[in-house]
Amino acid sequence: MSLNLYEILKKVLNESVGSKEISDAIINHNYVEITYVDENSNAPGTRLIQPYAYGVSKANNEILRAFQMSGDTLRGEPHWKTFRLDRITSWKPRKQTFNMPPPMRGYKTTS
């Protein structure tokens, strides 16, 4: 799959978070406040997440697997979510940390 220059620039300019910031938040167990907009501009807004895993989807998109504690959503919260990095428009790590996985706090763990 090849990208034209416009698509490459759009992807680069829209990224508000990089792998280093994500890795730091995962390693340090920091809560992160993100602003996220899905492909149809549904439920745009701020969300409080616990980041757990960073990778690449089958469609070759950088993604973040996180547990959403609160904020805008279509599927309800708290809930496990996958976020595409190119749709995260702001990334604000908090000093507050988490130390227990969601199942240990009584949250459902199905997607």
N, C-alpha and C positions, 0 to 999 in steps of 0.2 A: 504494500500500500504506500503510495507516494503522496506527499502533501505539497500543495503549492505554497508560495511565499506568504500569501495572506493567511492561510491556515496556520503556518508556523508562527508568524508574528502574533496572531490572535491567541494562540496557546501560550506563548511566552509572556505576553503582556497581561494575561488574565491570571497567571499563577501568583498567588499571594503567599504561598508557603512552600518551602523546599524540604527536601529529605532530611537535612540536618535538624531543622526545627521540629519536624515530626519525630525523628529518632530521639531527640532530647526529651520531648514530652512523654514518649513511651517509656524510655529508660527511667526518667525521674518520677513517673506516675503523676504527672501534672494534669489537673483538669484544664480543659481548653475551651474558650468561648470562640465559636466560629460563626461566620455569616455564610450561608449556603443558599444557592439558587439551583433548583433542578432544571432539566432541559425544557420544561414547559412553564417555568417561573412559578411553579406551585410551591406553596409554603415557604416563600423567601423570608429569611430572617435569621435571628440569632438563636444558636443552640449551644447548650453546655454538654460537652462530651468527655468521656474517658477514652483516650486513644490506646489501642492495643496492638494493631498490626498494620504494616505499610507494605504495599506491593503493586503489582501490575495485573490488571484484569485480562481476561481472554481477548477482549477487544483492544488491548494494548493501551489502556488508560491507567494512569497512576491512581491508586485508590488507598483509602484509609478505612480500616475496620475499627469501629468504636462503639461504645455503649453510650447512647444519648440519654442524659439524665433529665433534661428539660429543654423547652424551647419549641419553635415552630416545627411542625411535622404533619404529614398526611396520615402516617401509620400509627400515631400515638406514641407516648413515651411513658415510662422509660422503656427502651428497646434497643436491641443490637441493630446497627446501621452500617452500610457501606457508603462512603462519600468519595466522589471523584474529586481529585485535587483541583482540576481546572474549573470546578464549580464552587470552590471555597473562595470567597472574596475578601475575608479577613480572618486572621488567626491571632488569638490573644491568649497565650498560656497564663494560667493563674499560678500564684504561689501555693495555693491549696493543693494538696496531694490526696490520692486515694491509695488504700492499701489492701482492700479486699475485692476479689472479683465479684461481679454482680450476683452470681448464684448464691454466694455466701451471705449476701445481704437480703436475700429473699426475692430478688427480681427474676422474672421469667427470662430464659436464655434462648428461646427459639427466635428465628428470624421471621 
